[in-house]
Amino acid sequence: MDNDFRCDFCNKNFQSQEAIDSHNKAKHTIAREKNHKFSVKTVSIIAIILLAIVSVTAFSIMGNKTSNINGNAINTASNTQQASVSGSTSDNVQTAKLSVSGSSYILEPSIFKKDVPVKIIADISSMPGCSKAVTIPAFRLLKVVSNKDNVITFTPTKTGTFKIACSMNMYTGTLTVE
C-alpha cells in the first residue's frame, strides 16, 4: 500500500488529500489553535472591552459634565451661554477668559478677590483634547467645557496662588486670589 499523504501532527499515512484534510479537521483543530498566541475569541473579547472603554471616555469628554470632584452638582443655570470677556467685576461677579497656548492655560485676568464669585469663559477654539477637562484642585472643581457649556463658575474661599490643570495634568496654569 503506497501512502503518499502523511499527517504533520500524528505522522499517520493517508491515501488521498481529502482523507488527510478530513482527519486534520476532525482530530487536530485544538493543535492548530494552540499554535496561535491568542484565539479569535480572546481577541474579540479584548476588542469589545477596548471599544467600551473608548466609548465611555468619549461620552465623558463630550458630555456636559458640571460637577466638583466630589460629584456634587454645581449651579449652572446661566452657564450655557457664550459670553464676552471684559475682565471686570460686574453684578458682584469677577469675569475672566481661559485659553490654551502650547501646554499652558492662559487666564486673563488671573488675579481674583476672595469670596467674590468668579465666572471663567473658556475659549473652546483654543482648547484641544483633554485641556477641556479643567480642574482647580484647591477649590475641588472639575468642569469639562464644551461648545454648549463653556463657563466655569466658583467662589474662591481662600487666598494664595492656585494651580489650574487638565484632568491628565498635561495643561497647567495658575490663578491668584487676594
N, C-alpha and C positions, 0 to 999 in steps of 0.2 A: 504494500500500500504506500503510494508516493504522496506524502503530505507536504504541500508547498506553503501552507499558511500556519504561522506559529503565533500564539498569544504572547504579547510582550510582558504581561503581568504574571501569568502562571506557567508559561512555556508549554502549553498543550498544543498539539497539532490538529489542524482542521483541513478539510478537503476543498473548501471554497472561501472566497472573501465574504460571501453572505453569511456563512456559518460562523466565521470568526467575529463578524460585526454583531450578530445576534448574541453570541457568547459574551462579548465585551459589554454590550448594552445591559445584559441581564446580571452579569457577575461582577463587573468592575466599575460601576458608577461611583461607588464610595471611594475607590482608589484614585479615580480621576479627580474627584472633588478635593481630596487631600493634597493634591499637587498644587492647588491654588492657595494663596495665603489667606484670602477672605472669600467666603462663598457669596453668591449673588444675594442671598437673603440678608447676610450681615451688612453688605454694602448698602442695600436698600433701606435697612433699619437706620443705619448711620445717616444716610441722606435725608430721611424723613425727620430725624431729630434735628439735624442742622437746619433744615428748612423751617422747622417750627421755631428754633431759636432766632433765626434771621427775621422771620415774620413778626415775632413778638417785639424784637428790638426796633424794627422799622415802625411798627404801630406806636410804640412808646415815644420815639423821636418825633413822629409826625403828629401825634395826638396833641390835644390842648391841655397838657398837664399844668395844673396850677396848685401846687401844694408845697408845704415846707418839708424838711427832712423827716419829721415825724409822720407825715402823710396827712396832716390836718389841712383842710381846705383853707385857702386864703380868699378874702373877699375880692372878686374880680368883676363886679358888676360893670365897672367902667373900663375894664382892661381890653375890651375888644375893639377899640377904636384906634386908628392911626392918629398920631398927634404930632404937631410940630414942636420942636425943642427950642426953648428960649433960654434955658439955663438959669431961670429965675425962680423966685418964690412967689406964687400967686395962690390965692384961696387957701393959704396956710399949707401948701404942698410944694416941696422942692422938686424941680424937674431937671432931668439930665438926659443926655443921649449916650447910648452904648454902641460902639462899633468894634470891629476887629481889624488889626493891621499886623500882618505876619502871624506871630503866635501870641500877640498881646491884645488884651481888651483895652480899648480907649474909652474912658468915661469922661464926658465934658458937661459940666464941671465935675470934679472928683472930690470936692470938699462939701460936706453937708452939716447941718445943725442937728444936734442931739434932740430927740423927742419930737421932731417935726417930720411928718410923713414924706417919703421920697417916692417919686414916680420916675422910673427909668424907661425910656423908649428905646427899644433895640432896633438898630438898622439892619434888618434881616438880609438885605442885599450884600452886606459886607461880612456876613457870618456863615462860614462853611461848616458842614458836618456837625461834630459834637460841640462846637462853640455855641450852638443854640441851647444847650443844656447848661444854663448859668447857675452857679452856686455861690452863695455868700455864707460860708460855714459859721462865722461869728454870730450871724442872726438866724441861723438854722433855716436858710432859704434855698430852695431849689425850684427853678422855673424853666420849663422848656418853651422857648418862644417860637412863634411861627408867623406866617403872613397874616393869619386871622387874629392872633393874640400876641402882640409884640411889646406888651407893657409889663414891667416888673414893679410891684409896689411893696414897700415895707416901711417900718418906722424904726430908725436907729435908736437903740436904748442905752448905748454906751459910747464913750469917746475913744479915739485911737485910730490907727491905720489898719485896715482890714483887707484880707485877700479876697479877690473875685477869681473864680476858676470855672472851667467847664467840668462836666461830670467825670471826665477822664484826666483832668489836670494837665491837658495839653495847651490850653489857652489860659493865661493868667493876667491879672491886673490888680489894682488896689483902689480903695476909696478911703477917705478920711472923714471922721466925724469929730466935730469940735463942740 
